[in-house]
Amino acid sequence: LYAGDTLFKMENAQAMNHFLNPVGNFSAYYNMKLNRGKCVHIPMGKEYKITFVNGEDMEKVSKAKCLGSILV
């Protein structure tokens, strides 16, 4: 199975970290994985650390491309 170009917006880092845990567990259950090399987060306001289930930090960027559009 494959899901590409997915965008998640959360109120804060705690919500995103809480959300990523079940996504990681669901993916592992179905023998799928996130392509962590393509996962980034754009801090909006205060900067927080976003962490995958395995403890790896998600890359911070100032802009990203999603479905051909540049997000800043």
All heavy atoms as an XYZ file, in Angstrom:
566
protein
N       0.835     -1.184      0.000
C       0.000      0.000      0.000
C       0.870      1.234      0.000
O       1.977      1.234      0.519
C      -0.903      0.013      1.231
C      -1.918     -1.107      1.324
C      -2.606     -1.053      2.679
C      -2.925     -1.019      0.213
N       0.337      2.315     -0.550
C       1.113      3.540     -0.679
C       0.198      4.744     -0.505
O      -0.908      4.779     -1.022
C       1.769      3.581     -2.065
C       2.466      4.866     -2.373
C       3.730      5.131     -1.841
C       1.866      5.820     -3.174
C       4.379      6.315     -2.115
C       2.517      7.009     -3.447
C       3.772      7.238     -2.925
O       4.409      8.419     -3.199
N       0.647      5.706      0.240
C      -0.044      6.990      0.354
C       1.011      8.063      0.169
O       2.028      8.062      0.862
C      -0.719      7.140      1.709
N       0.812      8.938     -0.766
C       1.824      9.955     -1.040
C       1.282     11.351     -0.854
O       0.073     11.575     -0.869
N       2.213     12.303     -0.685
C       1.881     13.719     -0.568
C       0.750     13.972      0.429
O      -0.289     14.523      0.104
C       1.520     14.310     -1.934
C       2.711     14.345     -2.861
O       3.831     14.518     -2.366
O       2.523     14.193     -4.076
N       0.970     13.529      1.640
C      -0.005     13.719      2.708
C       0.427     14.894      3.561
O       1.596     15.053      3.875
C      -0.089     12.450      3.576
O      -0.401     11.345      2.728
C      -1.167     12.582      4.624
N      -0.517     15.729      3.939
C      -0.233     16.926      4.723
C      -1.042     16.891      6.009
O      -2.249     16.642      5.977
C      -0.610     18.168      3.907
C      -0.470     19.523      4.569
C       1.000     19.850      4.790
C      -1.110     20.587      3.704
N      -0.379     17.102      7.135
C      -1.053     17.163      8.432
C      -0.771     18.514      9.058
O       0.366     18.971      9.067
C      -0.563     16.063      9.379
C      -0.745     14.675      8.850
C       0.338     13.914      8.490
C      -2.012     14.136      8.729
C       0.176     12.624      8.005
C      -2.186     12.857      8.245
C      -1.095     12.102      7.885
N      -1.787     19.145      9.607
C      -1.618     20.402     10.326
C      -2.162     20.196     11.733
O      -3.276     19.739     11.908
C      -2.375     21.535      9.656
C      -2.190     22.861     10.365
C      -3.205     23.873      9.905
C      -3.099     25.170     10.649
N      -3.361     25.082     12.070
N      -1.350     20.535     12.711
C      -1.755     20.375     14.105
C      -1.589     21.695     14.836
O      -0.823     22.560     14.431
C      -0.903     19.309     14.805
C      -0.976     17.949     14.189
S      -2.588     17.201     14.467
C      -2.524     15.825     13.366
N      -2.289     21.836     15.940
C      -2.222     23.047     16.760
C      -0.847     23.258     17.380
O      -0.404     24.378     17.549
C      -3.266     22.993     17.876
C      -4.686     23.105     17.387
C      -5.040     24.498     16.928
O      -4.543     25.474     17.527
O      -5.812     24.616     15.971
N      -0.186     22.152     17.743
C       1.111     22.262     18.413
C       1.885     20.961     18.253
O       1.367     19.970     17.741
C       0.939     22.626     19.884
C       0.023     21.654     20.607
O       0.209     20.447     20.533
N      -0.960     22.189     21.313
N       3.130     20.969     18.713
C       3.989     19.797     18.572
C       3.473     18.609     19.385
O       3.593     17.470     18.946
C       5.409     20.146     18.996
N       2.917     18.869     20.541
C       2.398     17.776     21.366
C       1.302     17.014     20.606
O       1.278     15.788     20.611
C       1.850     18.312     22.675
C       1.347     17.227     23.598
C       0.787     17.777     24.904
O       0.645     18.979     25.075
N       0.468     16.893     25.822
N       0.428     17.732     19.933
C      -0.639     17.092     19.156
C      -0.053     16.281     17.997
O      -0.493     15.166     17.735
C      -1.617     18.135     18.643
N       0.959     16.839     17.322
C       1.565     16.123     16.196
C       2.297     14.882     16.688
O       2.160     13.805     16.108
C       2.540     17.020     15.436
C       3.199     16.335     14.242
S       2.042     15.755     12.981
C       1.747     17.271     12.096
N       3.063     15.005     17.772
C       3.758     13.840     18.310
C       2.758     12.776     18.758
O       2.961     11.583     18.527
C       4.675     14.246     19.469
C       5.918     14.959     18.993
O       6.460     14.650     17.944
N       6.365     15.925     19.760
N       1.651     13.193     19.364
C       0.601     12.267     19.785
C      -0.025     11.579     18.571
O      -0.355     10.391     18.609
C      -0.446     13.019     20.594
C      -1.547     12.162     21.118
N      -1.384     11.311     22.182
C      -2.828     12.004     20.697
C      -2.530     10.675     22.397
N      -3.412     11.079     21.512
N      -0.180     12.306     17.478
C      -0.769     11.782     16.251
C       0.175     10.797     15.557
O      -0.264      9.783     15.006
C      -1.103     12.946     15.315
C      -1.637     12.527     13.985
C      -2.946     12.102     13.847
C      -0.836     12.567     12.863
C      -3.443     11.717     12.611
C      -1.319     12.188     11.625
C      -2.623     11.766     11.503
N       1.472     11.090     15.566
C       2.431     10.240     14.862
C       2.561      8.854     15.474
O       2.863      7.890     14.773
C       3.807     10.911     14.811
C       3.969     12.021     13.787
C       5.343     12.667     13.924
C       3.757     11.513     12.374
N       2.343      8.720     16.768
C       2.458      7.405     17.411
C       1.499      6.384     16.808
O       1.928      5.313     16.390
C       2.272      7.515     18.920
C       3.490      8.086     19.599
O       4.615      7.869     19.165
N       3.278      8.827     20.664
N       0.186      6.670     16.740
C      -0.710      5.680     16.125
C      -0.439      5.462     14.639
O      -0.598      4.348     14.137
C      -2.117      6.257     16.330
C      -1.986      7.414     17.224
C      -0.542      7.761     17.348
N      -0.003      6.510     13.926
C       0.332      6.340     12.505
C       1.487      5.348     12.370
O       1.444      4.446     11.539
C       0.686      7.700     11.846
C       1.277      7.499     10.462
C      -0.540      8.592     11.768
N       2.507      5.513     13.207
C       3.636      4.584     13.180
C       3.235      3.174     13.546
O       3.653      2.204     12.897
N       2.397      3.029     14.563
C       1.936      1.699     14.984
C       1.064      1.048     13.914
O       1.199     -0.143     13.626
C       1.176      1.789     16.301
C       2.074      2.183     17.448
O       3.278      1.957     17.417
N       1.493      2.794     18.464
N       0.157      1.823     13.314
C      -0.710      1.317     12.243
C       0.135      0.866     11.058
O      -0.081     -0.207     10.497
C      -1.695      2.411     11.819
C      -2.594      2.017     10.686
C      -3.775      1.354     10.927
C      -2.255      2.327      9.378
C      -4.613      0.986      9.885
C      -3.086      1.978      8.330
C      -4.260      1.300      8.579
N       1.095      1.695     10.686
C       1.972      1.363      9.559
C       2.725      0.065      9.815
O       2.808     -0.797      8.944
C       2.970      2.498      9.312
O       2.304      3.683      8.994
N       3.286     -0.071     11.010
C       4.042     -1.281     11.350
C       3.143     -2.518     11.311
O       3.560     -3.575     10.826
C       4.679     -1.127     12.722
N       1.921     -2.388     11.799
C       0.981     -3.510     11.816
C       0.735     -4.038     10.402
O       0.627     -5.239     10.181
C      -0.330     -3.087     12.462
C      -1.357     -4.181     12.537
C      -1.304     -5.143     13.542
C      -2.377     -4.268     11.604
C      -2.240     -6.158     13.611
C      -3.318     -5.278     11.662
C      -3.255     -6.226     12.665
O      -4.179     -7.230     12.724
N       0.622     -3.133      9.431
C       0.362     -3.517      8.042
C       1.640     -3.595      7.208
O       1.593     -3.585      5.982
C      -0.645     -2.552      7.406
C      -2.035     -2.774      7.942
C      -2.558     -1.937      8.910
C      -2.800     -3.843      7.501
C      -3.831     -2.152      9.425
C      -4.073     -4.069      8.008
C      -4.574     -3.217      8.968
O      -5.829     -3.440      9.471
N       2.791     -3.675      7.892
C       4.088     -3.814      7.236
C       4.361     -2.676      6.244
O       4.856     -2.900      5.142
C       4.208     -5.179      6.554
C       5.640     -5.554      6.278
O       6.544     -5.111      6.977
N       5.846     -6.357      5.258
N       4.002     -1.468      6.653
C       4.273     -0.277      5.854
C       5.160      0.633      6.695
O       5.318      0.429      7.891
C       2.977      0.466      5.501
C       1.988     -0.354      4.726
S       0.494      0.541      4.228
C      -0.019      1.387      5.676
N       5.748      1.632      6.072
C       6.543      2.581      6.833
C       6.486      3.952      6.177
O       6.250      4.075      4.971
C       7.987      2.118      6.953
C       8.707      1.965      5.637
C      10.114      1.460      5.865
C      10.807      1.284      4.517
N      12.184      0.849      4.670
N       6.677      4.970      7.007
C       6.785      6.327      6.495
C       8.152      6.490      5.855
O       9.145      5.977      6.369
C       6.652      7.342      7.633
C       5.300      7.462      8.312
C       5.412      8.374      9.531
C       4.273      7.998      7.353
N       8.210      7.217      4.764
C       9.494      7.551      4.171
C      10.005      8.771      4.930
O       9.711      9.909      4.585
C       9.345      7.839      2.680
C      10.674      8.083      2.016
O      11.676      8.350      2.683
N      10.683      8.008      0.705
N      10.742      8.525      6.000
C      11.191      9.611      6.877
C      12.055     10.623      6.141
O      12.145     11.763      6.550
C      11.907      9.042      8.091
C      10.963      8.304      9.006
C      11.667      7.859     10.283
N      10.721      7.157     11.114
C      10.638      5.839     11.194
N      11.447      5.087     10.494
N       9.742      5.280     11.966
N      12.691     10.209      5.063
C      13.504     11.127      4.263
C      12.681     12.184      3.555
O      13.201     13.208      3.141
N      11.381     11.931      3.412
C      10.498     12.898      2.760
C       9.594     13.618      3.754
O       8.802     14.458      3.362
C       9.631     12.191      1.716
C      10.402     11.728      0.512
C       9.443     11.167     -0.527
C      10.144     10.888     -1.832
N       9.194     10.452     -2.870
N       9.681     13.270      5.024
C       8.849     13.897      6.052
C       9.553     15.135      6.598
O      10.714     15.061      7.007
C       8.586     12.922      7.203
S       7.591     11.502      6.740
N       8.866     16.258      6.578
C       9.415     17.509      7.108
C       8.322     18.245      7.867
O       7.141     17.979      7.677
C       9.963     18.421      5.984
C      11.119     17.761      5.260
C       8.878     18.826      5.009
N       8.741     19.175      8.712
C       7.752     20.048      9.322
C       8.224     21.486      9.232
O       9.414     21.777      9.264
C       7.410     19.629     10.760
C       8.385     20.047     11.814
N       8.243     21.222     12.509
C       9.486     19.457     12.292
C       9.221     21.318     13.380
N      10.003     20.263     13.264
N       7.245     22.376      9.056
C       7.491     23.805      8.964
C       6.995     24.426     10.264
O       5.788     24.459     10.507
C       6.749     24.436      7.766
C       7.160     23.747      6.463
C       7.026     25.931      7.702
C       6.316     24.163      5.267
N       7.904     24.891     11.115
C       7.464     25.523     12.368
C       6.670     26.800     12.080
O       7.057     27.597     11.237
C       8.768     25.853     13.095
C       9.817     25.016     12.445
C       9.361     24.819     11.041
N       5.566     26.950     12.749
C       4.725     28.143     12.625
C       4.724     28.840     13.980
O       4.090     28.374     14.912
C       3.291     27.772     12.236
C       3.178     26.988     10.980
S       3.358     28.066      9.578
C       3.155     26.916      8.249
N       5.460     29.927     14.095
C       5.565     30.597     15.385
C       6.661     29.965     16.209
O       7.795     29.831     15.764
N       6.319     29.507     17.401
C       7.294     28.891     18.294
C       7.754     27.551     17.732
O       6.945     26.757     17.266
C       6.668     28.698     19.674
C       7.658     28.315     20.730
C       7.020     28.350     22.111
C       8.058     28.025     23.158
N       7.493     28.055     24.498
N       9.062     27.306     17.771
C       9.607     26.063     17.235
C       9.581     24.950     18.278
O       9.960     25.156     19.421
C      11.030     26.277     16.736
C      11.086     27.105     15.476
C      12.422     27.014     14.781
O      13.128     26.011     14.949
O      12.751     27.964     14.064
N       9.112     23.792     17.858
C       9.061     22.608     18.693
C       9.724     21.457     17.955
O       9.895     21.506     16.749
C       7.611     22.217     19.012
C       6.878     23.203     19.864
C       6.039     24.149     19.304
C       7.030     23.183     21.241
C       5.357     25.059     20.099
C       6.355     24.085     22.041
C       5.515     25.021     21.462
O       4.850     25.903     22.252
N      10.056     20.421     18.684
C      10.655     19.235     18.088
C       9.552     18.211     17.821
O       8.791     17.866     18.714
C      11.712     18.675     19.041
C      12.469     17.503     18.470
C      13.748     17.214     19.234
C      13.485     16.513     20.523
N      14.723     16.036     21.171
N       9.484     17.738     16.573
C       8.551     16.679     16.199
C       9.361     15.388     16.126
O      10.408     15.345     15.486
C       7.878     16.967     14.840
C       7.227     18.356     14.808
C       6.877     15.873     14.485
C       6.114     18.555     15.790
N       8.851     14.337     16.765
C       9.607     13.092     16.889
C       8.785     11.906     16.397
O       7.609     11.776     16.742
C       9.993     12.870     18.368
O      10.632     14.048     18.854
C      10.933     11.708     18.520
N       9.418     11.052     15.592
C       8.782      9.815     15.151
C       8.724      8.829     16.310
O       9.380      9.003     17.334
C       9.567      9.188     13.989
C       9.539     10.000     12.737
C      10.658     10.716     12.339
C       8.412     10.058     11.942
C      10.654     11.467     11.179
C       8.384     10.808     10.775
C       9.510     11.512     10.394
N       7.970      7.750     16.154
C       7.796      6.736     17.190
C       9.144      6.169     17.640
O       9.353      5.897     18.818
C       6.878      5.591     16.683
C       6.791      4.472     17.684
C       5.502      6.131     16.373
N      10.088      6.033     16.717
C      11.391      5.454     17.051
C      12.328      6.457     17.730
O      13.474      6.137     18.008
C      12.062      4.873     15.809
C      12.516      5.936     14.823
O      12.208      7.110     14.955
N      13.234      5.507     13.812
N      11.856      7.670     17.978
C      12.661      8.685     18.646
C      13.428      9.605     17.711
O      14.029     10.583     18.147
N      13.409      9.318     16.430
C      14.102     10.138     15.438
C      13.369     11.476     15.253
O      12.140     11.505     15.179
C      14.146      9.373     14.114
C      14.856     10.064     12.986
C      14.803      9.256     11.692
O      14.449      8.063     11.728
O      15.104      9.841     10.653
N      14.124     12.568     15.186
C      13.525     13.885     14.981
C      13.146     14.095     13.525
O      13.873     13.684     12.615
C      14.506     14.996     15.374
C      14.800     15.020     16.853
O      14.020     14.426     17.626
O      15.810     15.628     17.237
N      11.995     14.750     13.305
C      11.586     15.113     11.958
C      12.353     16.368     11.545
O      12.577     17.265     12.355
C      10.078     15.373     11.902
C       9.554     15.575     10.486
S       7.763     15.883     10.413
C       7.101     14.313     10.921
N      12.770     16.427     10.293
C      13.533     17.558      9.777
C      12.701     18.840      9.789
O      11.540     18.841      9.374
C      13.992     17.261      8.348
C      14.764     18.384      7.700
C      15.102     18.121      6.243
O      14.695     17.082      5.689
O      15.760     18.996      5.663
N      13.301     19.937     10.256
C      12.664     21.255     10.212
C      13.099     21.958      8.936
O      14.271     21.920      8.569
C      13.106     22.109     11.394
C      12.626     21.649     12.726
C      13.140     22.580     13.804
C      12.863     22.003     15.170
N      13.433     22.812     16.236
N      12.145     22.581      8.244
C      12.444     23.342      7.029
C      11.670     24.653      7.054
O      10.711     24.804      7.811
C      12.087     22.538      5.756
C      12.924     21.276      5.632
C      10.611     22.190      5.715
N      12.076     25.599      6.222
C      11.358     26.872      6.141
C      10.315     26.861      5.034
O       9.411     27.692      5.010
C      12.331     28.028      5.921
O      13.045     27.845      4.713
N      10.431     25.915      4.092
C       9.429     25.751      3.039
C       9.480     24.324      2.537
O      10.481     23.624      2.707
C       9.650     26.745      1.904
C      10.971     26.600      1.186
C      11.119     27.661      0.117
C      12.499     27.546     -0.536
N      12.664     28.547     -1.577
N       8.379     23.870      1.939
C       8.294     22.501      1.420
C       7.376     22.483      0.210
O       6.503     23.342      0.069
C       7.780     21.554      2.493
N       7.558     21.497     -0.633
C       6.724     21.340     -1.818
C       5.713     20.230     -1.567
O       6.059     19.149     -1.090
C       7.588     20.990     -3.019
C       6.883     21.050     -4.342
C       7.882     20.856     -5.476
C       7.219     21.051     -6.808
N       8.173     20.903     -7.918
N       4.444     20.501     -1.851
C       3.370     19.521     -1.677
C       2.424     19.621     -2.867
O       1.839     20.685     -3.102
C       2.629     19.755     -0.370
S       1.347     18.535     -0.030
N       2.323     18.549     -3.633
C       1.464     18.515     -4.813
C       1.752     19.681     -5.761
O       0.854     20.301     -6.308
C      -0.010     18.499     -4.414
C      -0.459     17.265     -3.644
C      -1.902     17.423     -3.162
C      -0.323     16.017     -4.488
N       3.036     20.008     -5.913
C       3.451     21.046     -6.835
C       3.408     22.458     -6.298
O       3.823     23.391     -6.974
N       2.900     22.643     -5.102
C       2.826     23.979     -4.493
C       3.904     24.108     -3.429
O       4.213     23.157     -2.736
C       1.452     24.204     -3.847
O       0.442     24.170     -4.820
N       4.437     25.317     -3.302
C       5.422     25.603     -2.275
C       4.695     26.109     -1.036
O       3.942     27.077     -1.103
C       6.448     26.644     -2.730
C       7.174     26.159     -4.000
C       7.451     26.955     -1.629
C       8.033     24.941     -3.803
N       4.920     25.461      0.102
C       4.335     25.872      1.378
C       5.408     26.574      2.181
O       6.534     26.105      2.266
C       3.826     24.648      2.142
C       2.866     23.727      1.410
C       2.593     22.484      2.233
C       1.576     24.459      1.105
N       5.065     27.710      2.774
C       6.022     28.459      3.615
C       5.405     28.804      4.940
O       4.230     28.823      5.115
C       6.541     29.737      2.942
C       7.407     29.375      1.748
C       5.397     30.628      2.515
